[in-house]
């Protein structure tokens, strides 16, 4: 039997964010975000029925990667 007690606190501390959060944070359209997801250049959403949500930590890591990459140019 798996012990999920070590995984549960991590899941509970990581917020799920929606498209409104993403478009507000990044100042881009939902179409742009879905295009990035389609081309695997943005984290895939977690589907909850018809709703899409993203782990905030994955979005933050993606954004930090972009910031770091822009500094190397």
Order of alpha helices (4+ residues) and beta strands (2+ residues): alpha-beta-alpha-alpha-beta-beta-alpha
